[in-house]
Amino acid sequence: MLLFRSEAHLDRWLDGRPAGAILPLTQLARLADAWWSDRLAADWQPHSREQNQAILESVGLTGDFWRLG
Amino acid sequence: MNPIDLALRNATYKMFVELGRAPSAQEVGARTGQGTEEVKASWRRLHDAHALVLGVDGSILMLNPFSGVPTRHVVEANGHRYFANCGWDAFGIGAALHVDSLIRSSCPDCDEPLEIPVRDGLPDKTEAIWHVLVPARDWWSDIGFT
């Protein structure tokens, strides 16, 4: 789960290996906000798998790669 | 998650935010009135529940999105410099604290520094990207590699 300067840098780093998923940072920021924003809340409760899957879907991350289990 | 584990989990997070680093079990015990062994036992249960990640010595390795050990992802926020576990967690620190942040990382390809200000939840315009190699179903199979 690394940050790269651009897709060209990622391609060079992969050196022919298959890529996983690539997100622009605006989408990553939306994901981070949805996933982590309650982490320090006094009434925090663990997320269920269904809740986490819904978070992924809420920022457009669907399909087999993003299926939590 | 039982109430004692939840309370110790919350105290551990609160202390991490305040200190800018992972607290020890002794420090959490002193803050909460629990014994060190009780804190360690609770942390082990939280580790098994994926609520935090312990190192082999039983100390805090990951208190997601915070890292208990130095990484290539540094986040300036809340008057501290925190380490994040990964690029996603680097954005997660500002999100969890509900503050603006400055992410300092580096590109694994060229090792050039990446500085990404995040204001009101959004990064400055950049060509930078995030890459995740491991499919979601396998994230916890080896969270360190993920």
Backbone of each chain as ProteinMPNN parsed JSONL, in Angstrom:
{"seq_chain_A": "MLLFRSEAHLDRWLDGRPAGAILPLTQLARLADAWWSDRLAADWQPHSREQNQAILESVGLTGDFWRLG", "coords_chain_A": {"N_chain_A": [[0.848, -1.184, 0.0], [1.521, 1.454, -1.14], [2.753, 4.777, -1.887], [3.264, 6.409, -4.952], [5.128, 8.492, -7.225], [3.966, 8.781, -9.716], [2.008, 7.021, -12.236], [3.847, 6.138, -14.112], [6.164, 5.827, -12.612], [5.313, 3.776, -10.92], [4.96, 1.711, -12.815], [7.605, 1.309, -13.62], [8.728, 0.437, -11.238], [7.31, -1.92, -10.808], [8.293, -3.505, -12.836], [7.415, -5.325, -14.82], [5.94, -7.114, -13.305], [2.594, -8.061, -12.321], [0.229, -5.46, -11.745], [-1.588, -4.371, -8.805], [-4.265, -2.785, -7.484], [-4.917, 0.589, -8.424], [-5.192, 3.835, -7.218], [-6.242, 7.219, -7.536], [-5.128, 9.996, -5.504], [-7.137, 11.591, -4.489], [-9.331, 9.891, -4.349], [-8.308, 7.996, -2.597], [-8.096, 9.588, -0.311], [-10.782, 10.035, 0.261], [-11.548, 7.422, 0.833], [-9.935, 6.947, 3.091], [-11.007, 8.778, 4.902], [-13.607, 7.78, 5.214], [-13.045, 5.273, 6.281], [-11.432, 5.634, 8.564], [-12.367, 7.726, 10.168], [-13.849, 7.452, 12.519], [-12.182, 6.345, 14.308], [-10.991, 7.323, 16.66], [-13.079, 7.979, 18.217], [-15.02, 8.313, 21.192], [-17.07, 6.554, 21.527], [-16.43, 4.424, 19.942], [-16.838, 1.433, 18.088], [-16.011, -1.871, 17.0], [-15.808, -2.283, 13.463], [-17.99, -4.207, 11.474], [-17.478, -6.823, 9.041], [-19.3, -6.417, 7.0], [-19.892, -3.722, 7.296], [-17.412, -2.588, 6.672], [-17.146, -3.457, 4.027], [-19.209, -2.021, 2.892], [-18.202, 0.545, 3.181], [-16.021, 0.495, 1.407], [-17.436, 0.147, -0.976], [-18.828, 2.535, -0.991], [-17.051, 4.408, -1.848], [-16.615, 3.71, -4.377], [-15.208, 1.342, -4.749], [-15.434, -1.594, -5.923], [-16.071, -5.011, -6.969], [-14.159, -8.082, -7.498], [-11.509, -7.797, -6.511], [-11.761, -6.096, -4.375], [-13.292, -7.431, -2.562], [-13.913, -8.387, 0.705], [-14.064, -10.896, 1.839]], "CA_chain_A": [[0.0, 0.0, 0.0], [2.558, 2.473, -1.239], [2.518, 5.973, -2.689], [4.23, 6.59, -6.037], [5.059, 9.827, -7.809], [3.056, 8.731, -10.866], [1.859, 5.664, -12.769], [5.095, 5.773, -14.786], [7.077, 5.328, -11.57], [4.811, 2.462, -10.502], [5.27, 0.743, -13.872], [9.046, 1.006, -13.58], [8.974, -0.319, -9.992], [6.748, -3.271, -10.97], [9.253, -4.221, -13.69], [6.756, -6.437, -15.5], [5.029, -7.845, -12.419], [1.229, -7.527, -12.453], [-0.182, -4.45, -10.761], [-2.798, -4.626, -8.036], [-5.219, -1.703, -7.764], [-4.317, 1.923, -8.424], [-6.18, 4.867, -6.921], [-5.8, 8.61, -7.379], [-5.096, 10.337, -4.076], [-8.424, 12.136, -4.05], [-10.173, 8.747, -3.97], [-7.715, 7.435, -1.378], [-8.46, 10.46, 0.809], [-12.19, 9.738, 0.59], [-11.553, 6.112, 1.487], [-9.35, 7.087, 4.429], [-11.965, 9.47, 5.766], [-14.725, 6.876, 5.53], [-12.572, 4.102, 7.018], [-10.729, 5.933, 9.81], [-12.804, 8.943, 10.86], [-14.418, 7.157, 13.836], [-11.204, 5.502, 15.032], [-10.679, 7.891, 17.972], [-14.324, 8.368, 18.877], [-15.191, 7.71, 22.516], [-18.05, 5.455, 21.433], [-16.006, 3.539, 18.845], [-17.098, -0.005, 18.136], [-15.391, -2.503, 15.831], [-16.608, -2.406, 12.246], [-18.21, -5.551, 10.94], [-17.023, -6.977, 7.653], [-20.3, -5.817, 6.125], [-19.703, -2.267, 7.358], [-16.209, -2.234, 5.916], [-17.429, -3.639, 2.606], [-20.047, -0.89, 2.482], [-17.313, 1.71, 3.049], [-15.307, 0.36, 0.133], [-18.38, 0.393, -2.075], [-19.259, 3.938, -0.972], [-16.072, 5.236, -2.578], [-16.489, 3.171, -5.728], [-14.301, 0.196, -4.819], [-16.254, -2.791, -6.062], [-15.444, -6.069, -7.757], [-13.532, -9.166, -6.754], [-10.293, -7.364, -5.814], [-12.118, -5.363, -3.149], [-14.17, -8.27, -1.744], [-13.175, -8.642, 1.944], [-14.042, -12.308, 2.186]], "C_chain_A": [[0.889, 1.24, 0.0], [2.119, 3.633, -2.125], [3.632, 6.105, -3.718], [4.046, 7.973, -6.642], [4.078, 9.877, -8.973], [2.918, 7.278, -11.306], [3.12, 5.22, -13.498], [6.102, 5.219, -13.775], [6.626, 3.955, -11.071], [5.176, 1.4, -11.541], [6.749, 0.34, -13.824], [9.361, 0.137, -12.359], [8.453, -1.751, -10.132], [7.63, -4.139, -11.873], [8.627, -5.48, -14.311], [5.853, -7.273, -14.626], [3.624, -7.258, -12.548], [0.92, -6.509, -11.355], [-1.378, -4.96, -9.973], [-3.841, -3.587, -8.439], [-4.515, -0.365, -7.605], [-5.426, 2.941, -8.177], [-5.531, 6.243, -6.995], [-5.924, 9.014, -5.914], [-6.393, 10.977, -3.592], [-9.357, 11.01, -3.608], [-9.63, 8.078, -2.708], [-8.094, 8.27, -0.162], [-9.907, 10.223, 1.232], [-12.306, 8.397, 1.304], [-11.036, 6.228, 2.925], [-10.332, 7.757, 5.386], [-13.095, 8.536, 6.172], [-14.282, 5.742, 6.449], [-12.105, 4.455, 8.426], [-11.366, 7.025, 10.656], [-13.398, 8.68, 12.24], [-13.413, 6.478, 14.761], [-10.917, 6.005, 16.446], [-11.932, 8.319, 18.726], [-14.485, 7.621, 20.202], [-16.138, 6.513, 22.474], [-17.701, 4.483, 20.304], [-16.395, 2.093, 19.132], [-16.449, -0.617, 16.902], [-16.351, -2.525, 14.647], [-16.818, -3.885, 11.932], [-17.642, -5.617, 9.522], [-18.0, -6.303, 6.689], [-20.172, -4.282, 6.12], [-18.488, -1.846, 6.527], [-16.42, -2.407, 4.419], [-18.268, -2.468, 2.079], [-19.207, 0.377, 2.328], [-16.565, 1.652, 1.726], [-16.235, 0.7, -1.032], [-18.777, 1.869, -2.15], [-18.294, 4.861, -1.695], [-15.734, 4.6, -3.926], [-15.577, 1.973, -5.867], [-15.121, -1.089, -4.763], [-15.507, -3.827, -6.893], [-14.651, -7.024, -6.88], [-12.306, -8.712, -5.954], [-10.624, -6.746, -4.456], [-13.061, -6.157, -2.24], [-13.391, -8.705, -0.502], [-13.189, -10.115, 2.356], [-15.396, -12.94, 1.952]], "O_chain_A": [[0.992, 1.963, 0.991], [1.246, 3.498, -2.983], [4.807, 5.932, -3.394], [2.963, 8.553, -6.584], [3.428, 10.899, -9.194], [3.628, 6.405, -10.807], [3.433, 4.029, -13.5], [6.807, 4.251, -14.061], [7.453, 3.076, -10.828], [5.646, 0.318, -11.188], [7.086, -0.834, -13.971], [10.167, -0.789, -12.443], [9.076, -2.69, -9.636], [7.704, -5.355, -11.697], [9.234, -6.551, -14.322], [5.069, -8.071, -15.141], [3.48, -6.074, -12.852], [1.3, -6.682, -10.197], [-2.089, -5.864, -10.413], [-4.247, -3.522, -9.599], [-3.632, -0.208, -6.762], [-6.465, 2.917, -8.838], [-4.391, 6.414, -6.562], [-6.726, 8.447, -5.172], [-6.709, 10.91, -2.404], [-10.083, 11.146, -2.624], [-10.399, 7.645, -1.85], [-8.383, 7.721, 0.902], [-10.218, 10.212, 2.423], [-13.068, 8.255, 2.261], [-11.626, 5.676, 3.854], [-10.468, 7.347, 6.539], [-13.495, 8.505, 7.336], [-15.052, 5.297, 7.3], [-12.335, 3.701, 9.37], [-10.928, 7.233, 11.788], [-13.45, 9.595, 13.062], [-13.759, 6.083, 15.874], [-10.631, 5.206, 17.338], [-11.836, 8.961, 19.772], [-14.129, 6.448, 20.314], [-16.026, 5.585, 23.275], [-18.578, 3.8, 19.775], [-16.293, 1.608, 20.259], [-16.346, 0.041, 15.867], [-17.549, -2.756, 14.807], [-15.916, -4.703, 12.111], [-17.367, -4.593, 8.897], [-17.595, -5.7, 5.695], [-20.323, -3.637, 5.082], [-18.54, -0.871, 5.777], [-15.932, -1.603, 3.625], [-18.059, -1.991, 0.964], [-19.47, 1.193, 1.444], [-16.487, 2.649, 1.008], [-15.869, 1.439, -1.946], [-19.031, 2.394, -3.234], [-18.664, 5.96, -2.107], [-14.709, 4.907, -4.534], [-15.2, 1.613, -6.983], [-15.449, -1.593, -3.689], [-14.444, -3.548, -7.447], [-14.493, -6.804, -5.68], [-12.086, -9.188, -4.841], [-9.849, -6.865, -3.507], [-13.572, -5.619, -1.257], [-12.332, -9.32, -0.623], [-12.362, -10.52, 3.173], [-15.568, -14.135, 2.191]]}, "seq_chain_B": "MNPIDLALRNATYKMFVELGRAPSAQEVGARTGQGTEEVKASWRRLHDAHALVLGVDGSILMLNPFSGVPTRHVVEANGHRYFANCGWDAFGIGAALHVDSLIRSSCPDCDEPLEIPVRDGLPDKTEAIWHVLVPARDWWSDIGFT", "coords_chain_B": {"N_chain_B": [[-16.218, -7.632, 21.771], [-14.978, -7.12, 24.95], [-15.907, -4.927, 27.75], [-13.656, -4.072, 29.256], [-11.468, -4.564, 27.549], [-12.194, -2.825, 25.501], [-12.06, -0.352, 26.805], [-9.341, -0.258, 27.462], [-8.261, -0.363, 24.942], [-9.194, 2.124, 23.936], [-7.867, 3.866, 25.686], [-5.229, 3.318, 25.007], [-5.099, 4.255, 22.374], [-5.642, 6.976, 22.887], [-3.416, 7.738, 24.379], [-1.394, 7.265, 22.526], [-1.938, 9.234, 20.608], [-1.509, 11.531, 22.159], [1.185, 11.274, 22.953], [2.582, 10.905, 20.615], [3.744, 8.589, 19.91], [3.926, 4.989, 20.374], [2.498, 3.9, 23.392], [3.856, 2.184, 26.244], [2.993, -0.997, 27.766], [3.202, -0.727, 30.492], [2.9, 2.035, 30.803], [0.259, 2.425, 29.915], [-1.044, 0.891, 31.804], [-0.464, 2.345, 34.129], [-1.874, 4.673, 33.596], [-4.499, 3.789, 33.51], [-4.983, 2.345, 35.753], [-4.766, -0.345, 35.681], [-3.019, -3.479, 35.91], [0.249, -4.199, 34.529], [0.418, -6.748, 33.345], [-2.245, -7.33, 32.941], [-2.876, -5.417, 31.022], [-1.232, -6.276, 28.932], [-2.382, -8.772, 28.401], [-4.9, -7.984, 27.555], [-4.217, -6.495, 25.275], [-3.307, -8.616, 23.71], [-5.675, -10.007, 23.196], [-6.97, -8.017, 21.737], [-5.264, -7.855, 19.583], [-5.716, -10.371, 18.434], [-8.277, -9.927, 17.596], [-7.883, -8.218, 15.536], [-7.804, -5.538, 16.177], [-5.594, -4.162, 16.852], [-2.029, -4.426, 16.264], [0.451, -6.5, 17.452], [3.981, -6.613, 18.086], [6.625, -9.105, 18.001], [7.687, -8.981, 20.512], [5.603, -8.247, 22.058], [4.991, -5.578, 22.183], [3.375, -2.541, 20.923], [2.948, -2.709, 17.553], [1.419, -1.893, 15.358], [-1.056, 0.517, 15.552], [-3.502, 0.989, 14.083], [-4.541, 3.849, 12.295], [-1.921, 4.43, 12.978], [1.625, 3.868, 13.269], [3.696, 1.949, 15.354], [6.359, 1.811, 15.027], [9.206, 3.19, 13.246], [8.565, 4.215, 9.876], [8.446, 4.654, 6.25], [6.544, 6.544, 5.94], [5.63, 9.527, 7.115], [3.648, 11.598, 9.111], [2.696, 14.827, 9.666], [0.831, 16.28, 12.053], [-1.565, 17.658, 14.298], [0.319, 18.78, 15.941], [2.313, 16.918, 16.209], [4.672, 14.457, 14.972], [3.802, 11.717, 13.381], [4.271, 8.241, 12.671], [3.032, 6.378, 9.936], [1.479, 3.301, 8.881], [1.282, 2.694, 6.185], [0.568, 3.949, 2.844], [-2.184, 4.405, 2.721], [-2.881, 4.506, 5.451], [-1.437, 6.765, 6.075], [-3.008, 8.836, 5.085], [-5.089, 8.276, 6.735], [-4.448, 9.134, 9.3], [-4.769, 11.962, 9.569], [-7.478, 11.921, 9.005], [-8.535, 10.441, 11.14], [-7.882, 12.08, 13.262], [-9.231, 14.322, 12.577], [-8.098, 16.636, 11.467], [-6.104, 18.939, 9.473], [-3.242, 17.833, 7.582], [0.211, 17.025, 6.917], [1.682, 14.946, 4.716], [4.586, 13.134, 4.557], [6.369, 11.205, 2.501], [7.979, 8.751, 0.435], [8.879, 7.907, -2.925], [8.777, 4.577, -3.912], [10.025, 3.769, -6.234], [11.933, 5.697, -7.138], [12.903, 6.869, -4.889], [12.636, 9.54, -4.4], [11.499, 12.32, -2.445], [8.095, 12.604, -1.334], [5.754, 15.007, -0.774], [2.76, 15.722, 0.613], [0.324, 17.848, 1.171], [-2.669, 17.817, 3.077], [-5.74, 19.154, 3.12], [-8.752, 20.015, 4.669], [-9.55, 17.394, 4.277], [-8.797, 16.73, 1.701], [-6.233, 16.054, -0.697], [-3.571, 18.142, -1.946], [-3.423, 19.044, -5.417], [-2.001, 16.549, -7.409], [0.159, 14.313, -9.224], [0.676, 12.001, -8.03], [0.063, 8.626, -6.963], [-1.725, 5.878, -5.43], [-0.908, 2.567, -4.742], [-2.115, -0.68, -4.332], [-1.204, -3.871, -3.708], [-2.142, -6.323, -2.746], [-5.06, -8.301, -2.786], [-8.223, -7.46, -1.223], [-9.358, -9.509, 0.367], [-7.191, -10.822, 1.392], [-5.796, -9.145, 3.056], [-5.347, -9.348, 5.845], [-3.97, -11.674, 6.023], [-1.228, -11.464, 6.001], [-0.43, -8.929, 7.532], [1.682, -7.212, 7.839], [3.104, -7.403, 5.4], [1.088, -6.602, 3.662]], "CA_chain_B": [[-15.128, -6.992, 22.525], [-15.504, -6.857, 26.295], [-15.755, -3.511, 28.137], [-12.283, -3.771, 29.706], [-10.629, -4.464, 26.351], [-12.563, -1.607, 24.779], [-11.534, 0.793, 27.556], [-7.882, -0.236, 27.313], [-8.02, 0.027, 23.541], [-9.386, 3.571, 23.813], [-6.783, 4.531, 26.425], [-3.992, 3.153, 24.232], [-5.175, 5.236, 21.272], [-5.552, 8.342, 23.422], [-2.031, 7.987, 24.767], [-0.583, 7.346, 21.303], [-2.166, 10.563, 20.028], [-0.879, 12.535, 23.018], [2.634, 11.104, 23.037], [3.199, 10.836, 19.293], [4.4, 7.274, 19.817], [3.188, 3.93, 21.056], [2.757, 3.772, 24.831], [4.162, 0.829, 26.717], [1.944, -1.589, 28.602], [3.324, -0.124, 31.82], [2.322, 3.387, 30.755], [-1.204, 2.305, 29.834], [-1.476, 0.399, 33.103], [-0.408, 3.442, 35.103], [-2.939, 5.626, 33.27], [-5.841, 3.22, 33.661], [-5.122, 1.632, 37.013], [-4.657, -1.795, 35.447], [-1.669, -4.018, 35.99], [0.914, -4.367, 33.235], [0.064, -8.039, 32.756], [-3.626, -7.231, 32.455], [-2.836, -4.66, 29.761], [-0.652, -7.152, 27.899], [-3.368, -9.799, 28.051], [-5.938, -7.313, 26.772], [-3.642, -6.206, 23.947], [-3.251, -9.876, 22.949], [-7.028, -10.262, 22.695], [-7.234, -7.021, 20.692], [-4.469, -8.304, 18.425], [-6.43, -11.499, 17.804], [-9.493, -9.372, 16.987], [-7.436, -7.275, 14.493], [-8.013, -4.16, 16.618], [-4.237, -3.615, 16.844], [-1.066, -5.457, 15.881], [1.594, -6.557, 18.365], [5.227, -7.182, 17.618], [6.979, -10.376, 18.635], [7.99, -8.72, 21.926], [4.372, -7.869, 22.756], [4.756, -4.124, 22.138], [2.481, -2.107, 19.848], [3.573, -2.562, 16.235], [0.483, -1.057, 14.599], [-2.321, 0.937, 16.145], [-3.911, 1.56, 12.801], [-3.569, 4.023, 11.213], [-0.598, 4.802, 13.48], [2.627, 2.825, 13.384], [4.511, 2.019, 16.561], [7.778, 1.779, 14.646], [9.444, 4.097, 12.112], [8.269, 3.766, 8.514], [8.733, 5.687, 5.259], [5.394, 7.447, 5.88], [5.564, 10.404, 8.286], [2.515, 12.513, 9.017], [2.705, 15.943, 10.61], [-0.557, 16.637, 12.378], [-1.885, 17.741, 15.724], [1.531, 19.165, 16.67], [3.217, 15.765, 16.344], [5.079, 13.721, 13.777], [3.421, 10.316, 13.57], [4.54, 7.293, 11.599], [1.882, 5.61, 9.445], [1.87, 1.957, 8.424], [1.255, 2.594, 4.72], [0.04, 5.156, 2.229], [-3.59, 4.572, 3.14], [-2.878, 4.95, 6.838], [-0.927, 8.143, 6.119], [-4.205, 9.673, 4.959], [-5.987, 7.954, 7.838], [-4.118, 9.836, 10.551], [-5.517, 13.226, 9.564], [-8.916, 11.611, 9.042], [-8.887, 10.011, 12.5], [-7.743, 13.227, 14.167], [-10.079, 15.4, 12.057], [-7.268, 17.837, 11.297], [-5.258, 18.965, 8.287], [-1.985, 17.125, 7.838], [1.232, 17.023, 5.863], [2.227, 13.596, 4.567], [5.928, 13.056, 3.979], [6.697, 9.831, 2.168], [8.934, 8.724, -0.672], [8.48, 7.012, -4.011], [9.602, 3.362, -3.865], [10.763, 3.609, -7.496], [13.089, 6.597, -7.3], [13.26, 7.348, -3.558], [12.442, 10.983, -4.253], [10.475, 12.594, -1.426], [6.726, 12.995, -1.681], [5.123, 15.824, 0.264], [1.357, 15.855, 0.218], [-0.552, 18.51, 2.143], [-4.079, 17.42, 3.05], [-6.535, 20.208, 3.758], [-10.195, 19.708, 4.621], [-9.754, 16.018, 3.834], [-8.403, 16.509, 0.312], [-4.828, 16.351, -0.977], [-3.262, 19.083, -3.014], [-3.375, 18.419, -6.745], [-0.74, 15.833, -7.579], [0.138, 13.13, -10.091], [0.982, 10.829, -7.211], [-0.985, 7.605, -6.909], [-1.6, 4.84, -4.397], [-0.984, 1.221, -5.318], [-2.295, -1.773, -3.373], [-0.873, -5.1, -4.433], [-2.816, -7.502, -2.193], [-6.536, -8.203, -2.781], [-8.782, -7.162, 0.102], [-9.63, -10.704, 1.174], [-5.929, -11.32, 1.951], [-5.072, -8.092, 3.766], [-4.935, -9.75, 7.181], [-3.185, -12.914, 5.991], [0.102, -11.012, 6.415], [-0.698, -7.493, 7.558], [2.95, -6.508, 7.657], [3.375, -7.32, 3.966], [0.021, -5.793, 3.066]], "C_chain_B": [[-15.643, -6.619, 23.911], [-15.182, -5.427, 26.748], [-14.335, -3.161, 28.593], [-11.347, -3.638, 28.506], [-10.928, -3.18, 25.583], [-11.988, -0.373, 25.48], [-10.014, 0.882, 27.413], [-7.475, 0.106, 25.882], [-8.137, 1.539, 23.373], [-8.28, 4.345, 24.527], [-5.468, 4.445, 25.655], [-3.976, 4.134, 23.071], [-4.977, 6.656, 21.794], [-4.114, 8.682, 23.778], [-1.131, 8.087, 23.543], [-0.715, 8.734, 20.691], [-1.433, 11.625, 20.841], [0.639, 12.478, 22.95], [3.323, 11.201, 21.677], [3.973, 9.555, 19.084], [3.556, 6.255, 20.552], [3.503, 3.943, 22.548], [3.146, 2.333, 25.158], [2.981, 0.294, 27.53], [1.995, -1.003, 30.021], [2.677, 1.261, 31.854], [0.802, 3.332, 30.707], [-1.757, 1.809, 31.168], [-1.513, 1.512, 34.143], [-1.541, 4.436, 34.865], [-4.314, 5.096, 33.661], [-6.061, 2.514, 34.995], [-5.115, 0.121, 36.864], [-3.2, -2.227, 35.636], [-1.074, -4.204, 34.6], [0.514, -5.681, 32.569], [-1.371, -8.045, 32.241], [-3.679, -6.471, 31.123], [-2.295, -5.554, 28.651], [-1.643, -8.222, 27.451], [-4.493, -9.198, 27.199], [-5.43, -7.012, 25.367], [-3.595, -7.484, 23.098], [-4.632, -10.214, 22.388], [-7.386, -9.275, 21.576], [-6.463, -7.338, 19.42], [-5.211, -9.419, 17.682], [-7.708, -11.037, 17.1], [-9.176, -8.363, 15.879], [-7.731, -5.834, 14.88], [-6.685, -3.431, 16.797], [-3.315, -4.77, 16.457], [0.128, -5.373, 16.819], [2.821, -7.097, 17.652], [5.543, -8.457, 18.379], [7.295, -10.19, 20.118], [6.767, -8.267, 22.709], [4.119, -6.374, 22.801], [3.861, -3.789, 20.947], [3.286, -1.924, 18.555], [2.726, -1.646, 15.356], [-0.725, -0.754, 15.475], [-3.003, 1.729, 15.026], [-4.824, 2.773, 12.974], [-2.149, 4.368, 11.664], [0.336, 3.588, 13.481], [3.429, 3.026, 14.657], [5.998, 2.02, 16.28], [7.977, 2.712, 13.445], [9.151, 3.434, 10.77], [8.651, 4.884, 7.544], [7.625, 6.734, 5.181], [5.302, 8.244, 7.182], [4.433, 11.398, 8.075], [2.639, 13.576, 10.101], [1.259, 16.384, 10.818], [-0.681, 16.799, 13.88], [-0.657, 18.109, 16.556], [2.515, 18.039, 16.892], [3.664, 15.294, 14.973], [4.796, 12.248, 14.059], [3.948, 9.48, 12.399], [3.235, 6.579, 11.242], [2.379, 4.285, 8.887], [2.013, 1.863, 6.911], [0.681, 3.894, 4.171], [-1.403, 5.444, 2.611], [-3.648, 5.121, 4.565], [-2.345, 6.373, 6.971], [-2.079, 9.137, 5.968], [-5.148, 9.455, 6.14], [-5.698, 8.72, 9.113], [-4.838, 11.183, 10.625], [-7.012, 12.993, 9.664], [-9.347, 11.229, 10.455], [-8.85, 11.183, 13.476], [-8.667, 14.383, 13.791], [-9.314, 16.726, 12.008], [-6.601, 17.771, 9.924], [-3.93, 18.291, 8.622], [-1.03, 17.352, 6.675], [1.854, 15.627, 5.846], [3.593, 13.709, 3.911], [6.249, 11.585, 3.765], [7.775, 9.861, 1.097], [8.477, 7.682, -1.682], [9.37, 5.767, -3.985], [10.432, 3.15, -5.129], [12.049, 4.428, -7.495], [13.604, 7.146, -5.973], [13.184, 8.868, -3.407], [11.35, 11.243, -3.219], [9.137, 12.983, -2.033], [6.18, 13.805, -0.515], [3.705, 16.14, -0.186], [0.587, 16.558, 1.336], [-1.994, 18.03, 1.962], [-4.869, 18.464, 3.84], [-8.01, 19.892, 3.575], [-10.448, 18.344, 3.994], [-9.303, 15.722, 2.422], [-6.939, 16.866, 0.096], [-4.7, 17.456, -2.009], [-3.183, 18.334, -4.341], [-1.998, 17.798, -6.972], [-0.931, 14.7, -8.578], [0.367, 11.858, -9.295], [-0.224, 9.895, -7.155], [-0.712, 6.675, -5.73], [-1.776, 3.496, -5.081], [-1.139, 0.21, -4.197], [-2.163, -3.077, -4.128], [-1.778, -6.261, -4.035], [-4.332, -7.321, -2.258], [-7.087, -8.113, -1.357], [-8.965, -8.407, 0.966], [-8.368, -11.222, 1.882], [-5.183, -10.294, 2.791], [-4.55, -8.567, 5.119], [-4.195, -11.071, 7.196], [-1.744, -12.627, 6.417], [0.048, -9.49, 6.411], [0.582, -6.687, 7.409], [3.292, -6.345, 6.189], [2.346, -6.451, 3.27], [0.356, -4.328, 3.178]], "O_chain_B": [[-16.627, -5.89, 24.036], [-14.287, -4.788, 26.195], [-13.867, -2.053, 28.335], [-10.533, -2.717, 28.446], [-10.016, -2.528, 25.075], [-11.488, 0.541, 24.825], [-9.465, 1.973, 27.261], [-6.47, 0.779, 25.651], [-7.285, 2.165, 22.743], [-7.812, 5.366, 24.025], [-4.684, 5.395, 25.653], [-2.957, 4.774, 22.809], [-4.231, 7.441, 21.209], [-3.647, 9.789, 23.509], [-0.207, 8.9, 23.518], [0.281, 9.341, 20.299], [-0.806, 12.519, 20.273], [1.303, 13.513, 22.895], [4.504, 11.539, 21.595], [4.78, 9.461, 18.16], [2.605, 6.596, 21.255], [4.674, 3.992, 22.925], [2.802, 1.398, 24.434], [2.091, 1.046, 27.925], [0.962, -0.812, 30.662], [1.992, 1.613, 32.814], [0.131, 4.11, 31.385], [-2.816, 2.256, 31.609], [-2.453, 1.618, 34.93], [-2.104, 4.98, 35.815], [-5.184, 5.854, 34.089], [-7.183, 2.132, 35.327], [-5.422, -0.605, 37.809], [-2.279, -1.418, 35.528], [-1.801, -4.349, 33.616], [0.296, -5.72, 31.358], [-1.677, -8.684, 31.235], [-4.43, -6.835, 30.218], [-2.845, -5.58, 27.55], [-1.732, -8.539, 26.265], [-4.971, -9.82, 26.25], [-6.133, -7.248, 24.384], [-3.823, -7.428, 21.89], [-4.751, -10.655, 21.245], [-8.025, -9.647, 20.592], [-6.955, -7.116, 18.314], [-5.315, -9.401, 16.456], [-8.165, -11.661, 16.143], [-10.081, -7.724, 15.342], [-7.894, -4.985, 14.002], [-6.663, -2.203, 16.885], [-3.74, -5.919, 16.337], [0.743, -4.316, 16.968], [2.722, -7.922, 16.743], [4.815, -8.841, 19.294], [7.185, -11.136, 20.898], [6.872, -7.94, 23.891], [3.133, -5.936, 23.394], [3.617, -4.627, 20.08], [4.187, -1.088, 18.483], [3.242, -0.744, 14.697], [-1.332, -1.651, 16.059], [-3.061, 2.958, 15.043], [-5.789, 2.711, 13.737], [-1.269, 4.576, 10.829], [-0.093, 2.449, 13.665], [3.798, 4.151, 14.994], [6.808, 2.207, 17.187], [7.028, 2.993, 12.712], [9.448, 2.258, 10.557], [9.125, 5.938, 7.966], [7.747, 7.708, 4.437], [4.939, 7.7, 8.225], [4.283, 11.966, 6.993], [2.681, 13.27, 11.293], [0.57, 16.8, 9.886], [0.028, 16.141, 14.642], [-0.595, 17.789, 17.743], [3.453, 18.18, 17.677], [3.103, 15.685, 13.95], [5.47, 11.618, 14.874], [4.052, 9.969, 11.274], [2.444, 6.224, 12.115], [3.532, 4.156, 8.477], [2.781, 1.042, 6.409], [0.352, 4.813, 4.921], [-1.787, 6.598, 2.799], [-4.371, 6.077, 4.846], [-2.75, 7.107, 7.872], [-2.113, 10.162, 6.65], [-5.915, 10.347, 6.5], [-6.598, 8.938, 9.924], [-5.452, 11.502, 11.643], [-7.731, 13.752, 10.313], [-10.409, 11.65, 10.914], [-9.668, 11.274, 14.392], [-8.867, 15.309, 14.578], [-9.801, 17.771, 12.438], [-6.535, 16.715, 9.295], [-3.545, 18.19, 9.787], [-1.421, 17.81, 5.601], [2.466, 15.188, 6.819], [3.737, 14.305, 2.843], [6.385, 10.819, 4.719], [8.411, 10.892, 0.881], [7.791, 6.717, -1.348], [10.594, 5.888, -4.032], [11.431, 2.432, -5.101], [13.122, 3.915, -7.813], [14.635, 7.818, -5.94], [13.621, 9.416, -2.395], [10.387, 10.482, -3.124], [9.064, 13.602, -3.095], [6.152, 13.321, 0.616], [3.488, 16.747, -1.234], [0.236, 15.931, 2.336], [-2.47, 17.859, 0.839], [-4.69, 18.631, 5.046], [-8.461, 19.55, 2.482], [-11.427, 18.152, 3.273], [-9.409, 14.581, 1.972], [-6.453, 17.859, 0.635], [-5.591, 17.677, -2.83], [-2.908, 17.134, -4.373], [-0.968, 18.437, -6.754], [-2.038, 14.193, -8.757], [0.261, 10.757, -9.834], [-1.372, 10.322, -7.283], [0.362, 6.685, -5.128], [-2.681, 3.311, -5.895], [-0.386, 0.234, -3.223], [-2.912, -3.352, -5.065], [-2.142, -7.087, -4.872], [-4.841, -6.287, -1.828], [-6.488, -8.626, -0.412], [-8.747, -8.354, 2.177], [-8.463, -11.971, 2.854], [-4.05, -10.543, 3.2], [-3.431, -8.226, 5.502], [-3.822, -11.553, 8.266], [-1.116, -13.435, 7.102], [0.422, -8.841, 5.434], [0.545, -5.571, 6.891], [3.724, -5.272, 5.768], [2.685, -5.657, 2.393], [-0.42, -3.481, 2.734]]}, "name": "protein", "num_of_chains": 2, "seq": "MLLFRSEAHLDRWLDGRPAGAILPLTQLARLADAWWSDRLAADWQPHSREQNQAILESVGLTGDFWRLGMNPIDLALRNATYKMFVELGRAPSAQEVGARTGQGTEEVKASWRRLHDAHALVLGVDGSILMLNPFSGVPTRHVVEANGHRYFANCGWDAFGIGAALHVDSLIRSSCPDCDEPLEIPVRDGLPDKTEAIWHVLVPARDWWSDIGFT"}
